[in-house]
Amino acid sequence: MSMRSLLWGAIRRRASYGLLIIFLFLGLTSFSSRQQPPQAAQDAPTPHSSVTRVYWNKAPLSWNAFAPLPLGSIKPRGWLRRQLQIQANGLSGHLDEFWPDLRDSGWIGGPGESWERGPYYLDGLIPLAYTLDDQRLIDKARKWVDWTIQHQRADGRIGAELGRGTYRTVRQESDTWWPNMIMLKVLTQYQEATGDPRVIPLMEKYFNYQMKLLDQAPLREWAEHRWADEILSIIWLYNRTGNAKLLDLARKLHAQAFDWKANFADFRNKEKTTKQNLTLHSHGVNNAMAIKTSAVWWQISGDASDRDAIHQLYSQLDRYHGQATGVHSCDEHLAGLDPTQGTELCTVVEAMFSLEQDVAILGDPALADRLERITFNALPATFKKDMWAHQYDQQVNQVMCSVLKRNWTDNGPDSNIFGLEPNFGCCTSNMHQGWPKFTSHLWMATREGGLAAVAYAPSQVSAKVANGVEITIVENTDYPFRNSIRFTVQSASAAKFPLVLRIPAWAEGATITIQGANRAGVKAGSFHTIDREWKSGDVVELIFPLQLKVARWFNDGIAINRGPLLFSLPIGEQWKKVKGEEPHADWEVLPTTPWNYALEGIPAPDQSVEERAIGDSPFSPQGAPLRLKVKGRRVPGWELVDGSAGPLPMNPVRTNEPEEDLTLIPYGCTNLRVTIFPQVAPETR
Ligand SMILES: [Zn+2]
């Protein structure tokens, strides 16, 4: 068997998922202010933040900058809550009811898929269910968690029987290391939300079992490249038990693992990957998962070069494969800078999760800037607005989504259509973690007994601060569509603690007022600490200068940004059903209006942007909350090539076409779009 066919077999797999449904609490009623919770909510496990403590890294681990709060501490409000409810009503709330890879999963004792798809689904279902306090989803999740706990073998092994499976049969122990890593992440989240006493003993027993087997069944393939995900669970358990043997296990895994730090120190994947040179370290999702690897390992190694390796990684990924959304191209391998290359949905959600971990460990605000950029642009853009369909690959310049062979490295012809399982079912199962984990990482604990807002969206956080005082902070905002964020403290008693607010690097001139008084020393690209005694009703207001900024990308093309949002020209669209049964059918999206425009000039930084209501579907062309008027001219000769926008003309371009008024909307609201534009050459005008 050739290396290529071996790799091909290895690369054709990944995850799956499915999910949820309905919600019991409609409208904007917040978790804490609901007067009469529905019966189901009253019955739900309740030990959320108020009784679950925060665990910091225990010696000899390096000190993490922030500690994630237990799942359930942060509740979505406003548009974020509505978005999670859309997700719960879409594929996430129903996938397990009809998708064979979940319905018949070996992870609930069935004869079907027994590798990563069940755990992937749970890794998003658990945070979605407990973030929304949705009893129907909690019941779904419990079925899987209970099966795993009740079916742990005497020797510590977990998961489906060996020899089962559909597209990927789990034949030996080493095949189980990777899917088990996902299930461990599932169980840690579940334990935080419920306090279930069965989880920690299961994990101790599992790690003992794995330690005994690793010499004869070492990490390989996916587990060898994704090992940092298991280190997260090992550290989670070590911080609760202090069992030093866990750190020995971590070192053993590290010794068998792929060295991502060395990979980026001597980076070889500088071109679009070809079918002849693809490897597991040119694989897009593996690279997204690697964004956390060195920071995660630094907690154990204490080696400053591990702590700092994130900068080397991004200098290479951005330089050779960076896209305006903040996430690298990969279709399915690293694919270069051209904005018509694809980016896989698994890569989007894994990059987000990596950055959430990186921010907690390293405390670098720039990493949270990037997290928001990916979350508010790349994540919503790649879903149908009802979240019943998704793409495998999205394109920054995406002018037609159709079944057609495109210039991908090795993805199939249906990779950019919106469907149930376009190209491959990994994204179908792995996509569910995006919005829920973003929500559960908006706020984190600080070492000094305070709270940090590391990313912004309408939410509320309940936690113990200072010496155990329970407080809630309500974050009222329509950010990123609006520029103000208002925090209100709710507390039974006064408490002195630091409130830490991230000031993004793009937010030069941001202001903070406390009870109406301006605060000095607010600096872009930093965490700003307000250490004072807080009383119930205290209000902090954060105002961002949302100016338009132009960035240059491939072929010197320009993209327009406003805060964390990218703007795109939406293209008229016709949705055409390809196959499948609604609501989870597959759709092509065909263009009905021209797209080949160059921009005339550059919008002034303070040019006004029309604000529209933030409705039920803010991430849709019709529901776009912002509109930006620009002028452009069509560029004859810039035409479709193989279903994608042809080569982006080098900026500037000459054109004698008439000037037209164009309206741009946020990238995340579009389905078909042009985002990277050439400019009209001055001599043309
Ligand atoms: Zn995928």
Boltz pocket constraint, residues with backbone or C-beta under 6 A from the ligand:
constraints:
  - pocket:
      binder: B
      contacts: [[A, 14], [A, 15], [A, 344], [A, 345], [A, 346], [A, 347], [A, 392], [A, 424], [A, 425], [A, 426], [A, 427], [A, 428], [A, 430]]
      max_distance: 6.0
